[in-house]
Amino acid sequence: MSEHVYKLLELTGSSTKSIEDAVERAIAKAHQTVRNINWFEVTETRGHVVDGKVAHWQVSLKIGFTLE
């Protein structure tokens, strides 16, 4: 097994649909410019309420990627 060095990047994704969609949007956007993304960890979940209903989700996460 080879030895790797990892870097963490903190992101916040948002979505009007779901927590999962917010995570997927953040990772997809990071994937456009960051190579070798291997894992993620959700660190915080929050939302915005309008008229007693969830209007949108914000999910903070850390993504880990290997350095070349």
Secondary structure, DSSP 8 states (H G I E B T S, - for coil): -----EEEEEEEEEESS-HHHHHHHHHHHHHTT---EEEEEEEEEEEEEETTEEEEEEEEEEEEEE--
